[in-house]
Amino acid sequence: MAKRIPQQIDVDDALTKDLCRLDPIYDYMADCADQLRQRFHGNPNVFFYVKGSAALARYLLAAGIAPPRVQQYCARSDWDTQLVINPLLSAKQWFTVFTEVVTALVEELRRFENGLLPLFAGFLPSGRGADRSAWLACARGETPCPTSGALGLRRCRSLR
């Protein structure tokens, strides 16, 4: 993958921050994380978990903490995940499990992407005068970001 330019990093940060504030995206990401955890649950050599503020919020809500209290302490952010393969396995066993895990992850991530892209598209500017190609060109670093729209990319540092 080519190195990203500062404008692309700004766009990525703004999209991540803004998209995670949207309940349909947030809920879909939580569901994906739960599905991955369940996928690896039966394997004693694999431990999968979600970490960070997004995970803490989900765990606190599941424990019955009131949503306003959780929102006070846990910002909605990206979803950090960790997958640990038993380090006590022999090298051959470890790489066998690793290959199985990578295959499963790629399979699941492709499936998740098919569900997530339509959600993303629903939040892009639409209607008369909306130019989705301008947003895509901005994300590729080819043009400045449009300064209006549902995602609020006008907050990018490159546009200040």
Backbone torsions as a table, in degrees:
resi	resn	phi	psi	omega
1	MET	NA	133.6	179.8
2	ALA	-68.7	151.0	178.8
3	LYS	-65.3	136.8	-178.9
4	ARG	-81.9	146.3	177.1
5	ILE	-85.3	161.8	-177.9
6	PRO	-53.8	-37.7	-179.8
7	GLN	-63.3	-40.1	178.7
8	GLN	-65.9	-38.4	177.6
9	ILE	-63.7	-43.3	178.2
10	ASP	-61.0	-43.7	179.7
11	VAL	-63.7	-45.3	-179.9
12	ASP	-60.1	-45.3	179.4
13	ASP	-62.2	-44.2	-179.0
14	ALA	-65.3	-43.1	179.2
15	LEU	-63.0	-45.8	-179.6
16	THR	-59.4	-47.9	-178.2
17	LYS	-63.0	-48.0	-176.2
18	ASP	-71.2	-42.6	-177.4
19	LEU	-66.4	-34.7	-179.3
20	CYS	-72.1	-11.6	175.0
21	ARG	-80.7	-15.5	-176.7
22	LEU	-87.2	123.7	-176.0
23	ASP	-55.4	-43.7	-179.1
24	PRO	-61.7	-38.9	179.3
25	ILE	-69.6	-48.4	-178.5
26	TYR	-58.6	-46.5	-179.4
27	ASP	-65.7	-37.6	178.5
28	TYR	-64.9	-43.2	179.8
29	MET	-63.8	-39.6	177.2
30	ALA	-62.5	-42.1	178.9
31	ASP	-63.7	-41.6	178.2
32	CYS	-61.7	-43.9	179.3
33	ALA	-62.2	-41.4	177.8
34	ASP	-63.2	-40.8	179.6
35	GLN	-64.8	-40.1	177.5
36	LEU	-64.7	-43.5	178.6
37	ARG	-58.4	-44.4	179.5
38	GLN	-65.7	-35.5	-179.1
39	ARG	-61.4	-37.7	-176.6
40	PHE	-98.2	-1.3	-174.3
41	HIS	-58.2	-38.7	-176.3
42	GLY	-79.5	-6.5	-177.3
43	ASN	-95.4	112.4	-177.4
44	PRO	-68.4	-12.7	-179.2
45	ASN	-97.6	3.2	-178.0
46	VAL	-129.1	131.8	176.3
47	PHE	-125.7	118.1	-179.0
48	PHE	-117.0	133.9	175.5
49	TYR	-152.3	162.0	177.0
50	VAL	-103.0	140.0	-178.7
51	LYS	-131.7	172.4	178.9
52	GLY	93.5	-175.3	-174.2
53	SER	-66.8	-33.0	177.4
54	ALA	-63.6	-41.7	179.2
55	ALA	-68.5	-44.6	-179.4
56	LEU	-58.7	-41.6	178.3
57	ALA	-60.3	-45.6	-179.5
58	ARG	-63.6	-42.1	-179.5
59	TYR	-65.8	-41.6	179.3
60	LEU	-65.7	-42.4	178.0
61	LEU	-62.7	-41.3	179.2
62	ALA	-65.0	-26.8	179.2
63	ALA	-84.0	-0.5	176.5
64	GLY	93.0	9.6	176.8
65	ILE	-70.9	138.1	-177.1
66	ALA	-62.2	134.8	-179.0
67	PRO	-51.3	-42.9	179.3
68	PRO	-60.7	-36.2	178.6
69	ARG	-67.8	-42.7	179.0
70	VAL	-62.8	-45.4	-179.2
71	GLN	-62.8	-28.3	179.5
72	GLN	-65.4	-33.6	-174.4
73	TYR	-108.5	-19.4	-173.8
74	CYS	-121.7	107.7	176.1
75	ALA	-73.0	148.1	173.3
76	ARG	-77.9	125.9	-179.3
77	SER	-142.4	-165.8	179.4
78	ASP	-68.7	174.0	-176.8
79	TRP	-106.3	106.8	177.1
80	ASP	-89.2	128.4	179.7
81	THR	-122.6	155.3	178.2
82	GLN	-135.0	136.4	176.4
83	LEU	-130.1	122.0	-177.7
84	VAL	-115.5	130.8	174.3
85	ILE	-104.3	134.8	-177.2
86	ASN	-45.7	113.7	-178.8
87	PRO	-75.2	-8.0	-179.4
88	LEU	-87.4	-4.9	177.2
89	LEU	-69.5	155.2	173.0
90	SER	-65.1	162.2	-179.2
91	ALA	-57.7	-43.1	-179.6
92	LYS	-62.6	-46.3	179.4
93	GLN	-64.1	-43.3	-178.2
94	TRP	-59.3	-47.7	-178.6
95	PHE	-69.3	-28.4	174.0
96	THR	-65.4	-47.4	178.0
97	VAL	-63.7	-43.3	179.1
98	PHE	-56.4	-45.8	179.4
99	THR	-62.0	-42.6	178.0
100	GLU	-63.4	-41.0	-179.1
101	VAL	-66.7	-45.5	-179.9
102	VAL	-61.9	-43.5	178.3
103	THR	-59.6	-45.8	179.9
104	ALA	-64.9	-41.8	-179.9
105	LEU	-62.9	-46.2	179.9
106	VAL	-61.0	-43.6	178.7
107	GLU	-59.7	-48.6	-178.2
108	GLU	-68.0	-42.6	-178.3
109	LEU	-64.9	-36.2	174.7
110	ARG	-63.4	-41.8	178.8
111	ARG	-65.1	-44.1	179.3
112	PHE	-62.9	-40.2	-180.0
113	GLU	-60.1	-40.3	179.2
114	ASN	-61.1	-30.3	177.4
115	GLY	-86.7	-28.5	-175.4
116	LEU	-81.4	-37.7	-176.7
117	LEU	-59.0	-42.2	176.0
118	PRO	-62.9	-33.3	176.3
119	LEU	-65.0	-45.8	177.8
120	PHE	-58.2	-47.3	-176.8
121	ALA	-58.9	-32.7	179.4
122	GLY	-67.0	-17.1	-179.0
123	PHE	-103.3	-3.7	174.9
124	LEU	-72.6	151.6	177.4
125	PRO	-57.0	139.8	179.5
126	SER	-141.2	174.6	179.4
127	GLY	94.6	-171.5	-176.5
128	ARG	-61.1	130.3	177.6
129	GLY	85.2	-8.6	179.8
130	ALA	-76.2	134.0	-179.9
131	ASP	-124.0	92.1	-179.0
132	ARG	-62.7	-28.3	179.0
133	SER	-64.7	-30.7	177.6
134	ALA	-65.6	-38.2	177.8
135	TRP	-66.9	-40.3	179.5
136	LEU	-67.2	-40.7	177.5
137	ALA	-63.4	-38.0	177.1
138	CYS	-62.8	-45.5	-179.3
139	ALA	-62.6	-30.8	178.0
140	ARG	-82.6	-5.0	179.1
141	GLY	82.5	15.5	-176.5
142	GLU	-87.0	-27.8	-177.5
143	THR	-140.9	163.7	173.1
144	PRO	-64.5	155.6	179.1
145	CYS	-71.5	141.9	170.3
146	PRO	-59.5	149.1	-173.6
147	THR	-101.8	14.2	174.9
148	SER	-143.4	165.5	177.6
149	GLY	132.0	172.3	-172.6
150	ALA	-64.1	-27.0	-173.9
151	LEU	-90.6	-8.4	175.4
152	GLY	63.2	38.5	-179.0
153	LEU	-69.9	-5.0	178.9
154	ARG	-62.0	-12.0	179.3
155	ARG	-83.1	-1.7	178.8
156	CYS	-58.2	140.3	178.9
157	ARG	-58.3	-33.2	-176.6
158	SER	-68.0	-13.0	-178.5
159	LEU	-103.7	-2.8	-177.6
160	ARG	-72.3	NA	NA
